[in-house]
Amino acid sequence: MIICLIILIFFFLFSSAPIFVALTISSFITLIFLTDIQPMILIQRLFGGIDQFALMALPFFIFAANIMEVGGLSNRILRWAKAIVGHLTGGVAMTTQISSMFFGALSGSSPATVVAIGKIMYPEMLKGNYDRKFSAGLLASSGAVSLIIPPSITMIIFGSVTGVSVGSLFIAGIGAGIILGSTSLVYIYYYARKNNIPRNKKASGKELWDATKKALWALLIPVIIVGGIYGGVFTPTEAAGVSAVYALIISLFVYREMNLKSLYKVCVDSAVLSAQVLVLVAAAQVLGWMLTRGQVPQLIATWITENIHSPFLFLLILNVVLLILGMFMEGVAAIIIVAPLIFHTAVSMGIDPVHLGIIMISNLAIGLYTPPFGLNLFVTQGITKIPMSEMLPGVYKFLLSNLVGLFIITYIPEVSLFLLRFIE
């Protein structure tokens, strides 16, 4: 059954069917012809996949991200990042990476980060003599960091299925996100030196101060979100609503770059993007249920439990499994399937539950832009309008650099936990 399912998925994908169609139709065909289960169960799974309280945060964070883009917040973050690193070797690309990290912290949405930053910075990188492959690879990978830096939908899901504190995951995600972003910055520097990319003029002290002052309202959003959640003021789902309302107030009454007409367009665009993401989540839930029905995750977890007794080797194999799953499965679905199966085994080996969550989410963040099905690949392709075959060589370079960051996050727990322990 599982072999047939995988063959069908590849068939539909290579026939240019949308990814959610490939996942759902393949599951339906497999269920109808190879099992005696009623097809209605998959309809229920489709709706059940998005009928989760934690997922209520997703449209709010997407709404907040779109408000930031139209209301001037993302532009100010870009100018602030450019004032800090724009003069360095690879400064334009570094600005893209750092802006994506901050915007991801503001919006909590990886696709929204790619769209908001990519629309502005992709033309800028082309003007700065960066080739299209490199620029597209940077956009796809930099947006993925938003899965780790709080707020993060995937962290919310991990906390809900394992009982780990979402606030603790948010705090731990800061250090891990910085490490993953830094490995990309190192590769950007290497690329710019190798290709003699011209440097921009260094910002003066006054220009840096002005950029910081203008971006201050935008930069306060992650402080409000993380501080409010960790301080017990509101839940992560409520934090999504708070971020949207805060961004709306700043855009309408402080920066005054948004009016009612543009607000209406933002609402429509947010609804469309939310629907697109939630359809993928629903399709991933169906695929996840089919894999679970075929005992695939259980077989993997059982094999690990019976044969692996070293925490080092356990984490290595877990990384490999998650990286493979991340290529084919949406992060939320992968967490729902895998986390409950390996959680107690990992804890019994002495692995910190928060650290385990960060490792899993870091893997799935990389999976967001890992071929063949990484969601960010399709979002980036929509912005850059270049063929997937041309984009992938640039993606692979960032994938390799981020795998180095993943190794550091996995085997140096303090990278993730030091800030949490400092606060506690």
Buried (B, 14 or more C-beta within 10 A) or exposed (E): BBEEBBEBBBEBBEEEBBBBBBBBBBBBBBBEEEBEEEEEBBEEBBEBBBEBEBBBBBBBBBBBBBBBBBBBBBBBBBBBBBBBBBBBBBBBBBBBBBBBBBBBBBBBBBBBBBBBBBEBBBEBBBEBEBBBBBBBBBBBBBBBBBBBBBBBBBBBBBBBBBEBBBBBBBBBBBBBBBBBBBBBBEBBBBBBEEEEBEBBEEBEEEBBEBBBEBBEBBBBBBEBBBEBBBEEEBBBBBBBBBBBBBBBEBBBEEBEBBEEEBBEEBEEBBBEBBEBBBBBBBBBBBBBBBBBBBEBBEEBBEEBBEEBEEEEEBBBBBBEBBBBBBBBBBBBBBBBBBBEBBBEBBBEBEBBBBBBBBBBBBBBBBBBBBEBBBBBBBBBBEBBEBEBEBBBEBBEBBBEBBBBBBBBBBEBBEBBBBBBEEEE
